[in-house]
Amino acid sequence: MKNNNLRTIEEILRLENLRYNLREEALPLPDEDTGVCVEAAESVAKVVKSGKLCYWRGGPEAKKLEKEFANLIGKKNGFFHSSGSSALVTAVRAFELPEGTNVTITSSGFISSLNAIYHAGLRPRFVPTDPITLLGKFPKEFKVNYEAPLSLVTHFFGNVVDIDNIVNKVSSKYLIEDTSQALGSKIGNDFAGKRGDISTFAGSNRKLFGAGQGGMNLYDDEELGERMRIIGHHGKSDSIQAITPGFNFRGGEMEAVLGRFSLRKLEEKSDLRMESARVFTDILKDSGVTLAKKDVALDSKIVWFDNVIVLPTNWNKKGRDLLVEVLNREGVPAWIYPSLIETPWLKPWMNSKGWWSDEEENLLEYEKSIWDRAFVVGTQMSSEDSKKCARIIKEILAGK
Ligand SMILES: *Cc1c(COP(=O)(O)O)cnc(C)c1O
């Protein structure tokens, strides 16, 4: 690793404090694309004027969105939810696995995937993070001593997971792809999310699926879909009595309108995000930090959601946290993600079930050694702003 030209965090902070004290206030953050299409406003107004914003088992706009989204990704059906997180809850529950069943989950991912496994009473089995891609991947020689009927993989940061690597090692029958951040990314000729029994797409802030608030589960199997609809409708099919404990998770009509507009802009917005990521990477590639790359084992096209920056090995969590603070006041929207296995409630819960062993403990240490040195900067900005952010990071690390 080329890091001899990088300053220590102490030097950086001393210099940065001088500059910050001269200025006395934080610089503004760049305008970000929230994913919401303002040109949808009139169509949303029509829904408002109709007075009916939500329908049992989905209204006309939700039904159109489900069809259009499924066609786009190459699946047969969709179920529009109130959020990406609720969509993951019904997805995990839909397989009706007995409590305590093993589920593989990529430790590189968003907390919603772990929450969904917890709420289904299943046993999470974490896939370690690959230091090159920052995605879940078992090392070649890694021995897995369990089977997991279900795998939940997250295509984090827009980057795509080597699915075979995971499902083959743990002999999974079922697959959920959390594609929330990877709408538009491709593996071969297929969009990410084509392969899962259920693929989840979040429609919240900054996502390319710009529903404002919403989530989509795509699937082929109608029975699986019916189970999801029952779980998402208070546990009721059309009968009076609920047949399973459920939730109200259906998506609204205004959000469906916004979601439909955003899909029409997918290509245009994907190109902008790829360009933002390209200029960012270009500026930082020889600056002593490492950027997450795509998996060379896969023929893929990545629509980056976040640029992931990994600091050299002589950095630690404290230094990284301070650097992110410094970057924020310099107008760079840097952000931190921990590995999922670090989630504070996880270890006590797994211990209480007898599920936390030396394997989890060792993996926790390994995951920290990578994620303590990582931070992200989103691609939801103009390439000019993206260049500006990359230059500031480069300058600060070089102590200029
Ligand atoms: C945003 C996101 C979710 C959750 O979606 P919400 O709509 O915010 O609940 C789940 N997984 C990933 C990877 C996400 O980025």
The ligand as a Tripos MOL2 file, in Angstrom:
@<TRIPOS>MOLECULE
LIG
   15    15     1     0     0
SMALL
NO_CHARGES

@<TRIPOS>ATOM
      1 C1        -32.2720    1.8840    1.8480 C.3       1 LIG1
      2 C2        -31.9570    0.4760    2.0320 C.ar      1 LIG1
      3 C3        -32.8400   -0.4200    2.6670 C.ar      1 LIG1
      4 C4        -34.0930    0.0200    3.3980 C.3       1 LIG1
      5 O1        -34.9770    0.7360    2.6820 O.3       1 LIG1
      6 P1        -35.9880    1.7680    3.3940 P.3       1 LIG1
      7 O2        -36.9340    2.0580    2.2830 O.co2     1 LIG1
      8 O3        -35.1770    2.9430    3.7840 O.co2     1 LIG1
      9 O4        -36.6210    1.0930    4.5230 O.co2     1 LIG1
     10 C5        -32.5020   -1.7500    2.7130 C.ar      1 LIG1
     11 N1        -31.3470   -2.1980    2.2220 N.ar      1 LIG1
     12 C6        -30.4580   -1.3840    1.6370 C.ar      1 LIG1
     13 C7        -29.1930   -1.9580    1.0840 C.3       1 LIG1
     14 C8        -30.7190   -0.0210    1.5280 C.ar      1 LIG1
     15 O5        -29.8160    0.7870    0.9770 O.3       1 LIG1
@<TRIPOS>BOND
     1     1     2 1
     2     2     3 ar
     3     2    14 ar
     4     3     4 1
     5     3    10 ar
     6     4     5 1
     7     5     6 1
     8     6     7 2
     9     6     8 1
    10     6     9 1
    11    10    11 ar
    12    11    12 ar
    13    12    13 1
    14    12    14 ar
    15    14    15 1
@<TRIPOS>SUBSTRUCTURE
     1 LIG1         1 GROUP 0 **** ****
